[in-house]
Amino acid sequence: MFAKDIGIDLGTANVLIYIKGQGIVLNEPSVVAIDAETKKPLAVGTEAREMLGRTPGRVHAIRPMKDGVIADFEITEIMLNHFIRKVNGKSFFSRPRILICCPSNITQVEQNAIKEAAERTGAKKVFLEEEPKVAAVGAGMDISKPSGNMVIDVGGGTTDIAILSLGGIVTSSSIKLAGNTFDADILKYIKDKYKLLIGDRTAEEIKMTIGTVFPDGKNEKMEVRGRDLVTGLPHTITLCSEEVEEALRESVYTLVHEAKSVLEKTPPELSADIIDKGVVVTGGGALIDGFDRLLAHELKVPVFVAESPLTCVAEGTGILLDNVHLLEK
């Protein structure tokens, strides 16, 4: 039995695992349900996500990753162990080499925590690679040449914006504003405007179903159920896309401003390349209606959404694992 090479996209919202030779073998939410009294894990991944906001007192559904970094070390380890065992990454004879992706400007301490969590699952060697770089590779960009490539990776906990050239990051920024922030914005908007309390999962569903960030984007309606804050009873309202755009506006413009500031710090030669090639958007946030149009309008450069934005990072780990010499530099 030869050791398998494993690529892990350890995201705030989802964990994706890529095994060399097999492709993406796992894509599950980063949630662990534990028994508060015995501290034993009851469910991990999809099963645990079903329990979010619906558990009895002694069962806690926890998201161990926050803003792209480990918030709860023990739970992250349980989660990684479970997933690696599930895909049979740890066979009796071998210890895999693992490549894990992290946001571009996390601290050395946070990097060490991610590395240590992976090492304790029985890895022979752990490589850490910056997320925007891996996302760019997974989106099919050739970053090895001396020309500028810009990628915006909108994940669950962080958004990474980077300009890449010659296989490395020239300028980058990582902000803790992404999919989860959008959910929180929708939740707050409905609470303030309609005095209706909804859960995180409902907010995410609204974002995915009728959400738009472009003023003239899609125009759809959706029934939203929650708890009326005045009467305390269940209540239903009808929400439209226009309201979602209003709820997300501030956060989205913060993102746009950040992308502009990364472009401002870019050497002029690379800026010229980006006008030709455009910007590639990856991550779950890329799927929100009108996001590419808004960026193109604000940044004045062409903007493209990657072919499969949700799996770009995991696919990128696969390409990098085939070229391990690039990781060992």
N, C-alpha and C positions, 0 to 999 in steps of 0.2 A: 504494500500500500504506500503510494507516494503521498507526501504532504500536499494538501490542497492549498492553493493561494486564494485568500478570501478578501474581497473588497467590501467595506461597510460604510454606508452613508448614514451616519449616526445623527439623525435629524431631531429637531425639537418636536415635530409632529409625527414623523414616520421613520422607521428604520428599514433600509433596503440592504439586502445582502447579495453580493455577486460572487459566484464561484467560478474560477477559471475553467473554461471548457464547458460550463453549463449555462452561463448567463445569469440573469437575475432569478434567484430561487426563493426570495422572500421579500415581501413588502407589507409590513404591518405597523399599526400605530405604536408610538413609543409610550405605552401606558402599562402600568403594572398594578394589579389589584392585590392588596395585602390584608391579612387579618390583623387588626390593630393590637389585639391581645397577644397573639403568639408570634407576630411579625413574620408569619409564613406567607409566601406568595400563593395566591389562589388562582390567578389567571394572568396571562401576559399577552400583549398585542391586541388583536381584534376583539377577542372575548372580553378583555379588560376594558376596552373602549366602550363596549356596549353598557358597561356598568357606570360610566362617568355620570355623576349627578343623579344616580338612581340606586345608590347603595344603602343598606341598613347601617346603623351606627357603628358596628365594629369592623365593617369592611371599608377600606379606603382605596379609591382608585387614584393612583399617583402618576404624574408625568415627571420622570426623574431628570429630564433634560429641560433646561430653561435658557432661552436666548442662545441656543447653540452650544451651550457648555453644560457640564454635569452639575446639577443642583443637589442631587442625592446620590452619593457614591455607591452605597451598598445596593440600592435598588437598581442603579444602572448596571452593576455587575450581575445581579440576578437576571436582568432583562437580556443582557448580552449572552450570558451563559445559556439561557433558555433558547434564544434564537439560533446560536451556533450549534447547539445540540439538535435542535429541530431540523436543521438542514444537513445534519450529520457531518459538520465541519471538523469535529474532533473524532477521528477514528482511533482505534486502540494503538495503532503503530506510529501515528504521525502527529506532529504539532504544526498547525498551519502558519504560513506567513500572513499577516493581516495588514491591510492598508485601510486606515481610517481617515475620513475627511473632517476638517474642523474649520470654523470661520477664520477669515484672514488675519484679524488682529487680536487674537486672544492672547492672554498672558502666558508666560512660561509655566506658571503654576497650573493654569487650566489645561495647557497642553500635556503636562506631566500626568494630570488626573485622568485624562482620556487614555493616555498611553498605558498607564498602570492598570486601568480597568480592563483593557484588552489583554495585557500580559497575564492578568490573573485568570483569564478564561483559558489559559494554556497555549498561548501563541508562542511560536519559536522566535519570531521577530515581528516587531510592530513598526510600520511606517506611518508617519502623519503627513498629510498633504493638505494644502489650502483648498477650500471648497470652490472658490471661483475658478481656480486653475483646472481642477478636475471637471467642473461643469462645462468649461470651454472645450476641453478635450472630448467629453461625452457628447457635446453638441456638434461635433465634427469640425471644429476649428483647428487649423494647423498653426499651433502657437510656437513651433520650433524656429520659424523664419524671423529675420529681423524686421518684422512689420507689425504695426499696432492692431490689436484685437481688443474689443471691449465687450465685457460680459456683465450682465446684471442678474444675480441669482436671488430671487425673492422666495425665501423658505418659509418655515413656520415661525421661527423665533428670531432669525436675523436676515438682513438683506446684505449681500456682499456685492460690491461694485468694484471691478478691477480692469485695468488696462494691462494686457499681456504682450510680451514680445520676447523672442529668443528663449522660449520655454520658461520664462519667469514673470513675476508680477512687477510692473514698473511703478504704478501708483494704484492704491486701493483704499477702500473704506468699508468698514463693516458697521452697520447700525442695528440696534436692537428694536427694529420696527419692521414687521413683516405680517404674514398671514394671521397670526394670533392677535396682533394689534388691530387689524381690520375687524376681526370678530368682536373684540372688546368695544370698538367704535360703534358697531351696529347695535350691540347690546345697550350701550349707554344712550344712544340716540332714541331707541324705542322706549327706554325707561324714562327719559326726559320728556319726550314728546307725547307719548301715549300712556304714561304711568303704568306700563306693562313690564313685568319682569320675565325675561326668557333665559334659557340656559345657553351655555357655550355651543352645544351641538346645534341648537336651533339657529344661532347667529351664523355659524359656519354654513349651514344649509341655505340660509338667505343669501349669503355672499356668493355661493356657488350657483344658486338657481336664478336669482334675478339681479345679482350684483353687477354694477358697471362703474367705471371711474371716468368715463368720457361724457361730458355734458349732453351730447346728442347720441349717446350710446343706445343700447337696447331699452325697450320700454315694455316691461312685463309686470304683472301683479302676482302677489302670493298671499295666501292666508297664513297668518302667524298666530299661534296659540301660546298663551302664557298665563301668568297669575296677575290679576289686576291689583295694583298696589293700594288702591283706595278701598275696595271692597274685600280684598283677600281671596276672591273667587276666580276660578278659571275664566278666561276671556279670549275672544278671537278678534284680531284686527286685519285689515287688508293693507299690505305695504306695496309700494311700487318702486321700480328701478331708480327713478329720480331721487327718491328719498335716500336710497342706499348710496347714491353718488354723493349726496350732500353729507351723509354720515362719514364717508371715507375721505372726503376732500382734503381735510387738513393733513392727515397722515400721508396721503399720496403725494401731496405737494412737498412735504418734507423729504420724501424719497427722491423726487425730481430734483430738488435743490441739492441734495447730496450727490446725485449723478453729475450735476453741473459742476460742482466743486471738484470732483475727481477729474473731469475733463479740463478744468482750468489749470490743474497741476500737471497736466500731461505735456511732455515735450512736443513742440510744434510739428516735427516730422511725423510723429505717431498720430497726432490729431488729424493730419492730412489723410493718413491711411484709414482712419475711422470714418471720415466723410465718404470714402469710396466703399468700404466694406459694411458700414453700419454697425449697429449694436445688436447683440444676441441676448434675449431674455430667457432665463431658465427658472426652474422652481415652480411650486404650486401657484404662486402669485401671478405668474405669466398667463395663467388661464382665466384671470378676471377680465371680463369683457371691456374692451377699449383701452387696456393698459398700454399696449404697443402703440396705439394711435396717439395717446396722450404724450408718451415719451417722444415719439417722432415729432409731434407738434412743438414740444417744449425744447428739445435738444437740437432741433433742426438737422438731424441726421436720420438716415433710414433705420428702422427698427424691425427686427425679425424675432418671432417666437420660435424657440427650438422645436424640433420635430416631436420629441416626447419630453416636455419640460420636467415632468415629475421624476423621470428615471435617468436624466442626464448625468447626475453625479455618480450614480451606481454604474452606469455604462462607462463613464470616464475611468472609474477605478479598474474596470476590466481591461481597458486599453493600456493603462499604466502598469498593471500587473504583467502584461505581456512584454513590457519594456522595463523590467525591474532595474536595469542598469541606470535608468534615469532617476529612480528613487534612491539609489544607493550613493548618488553623488554627495 
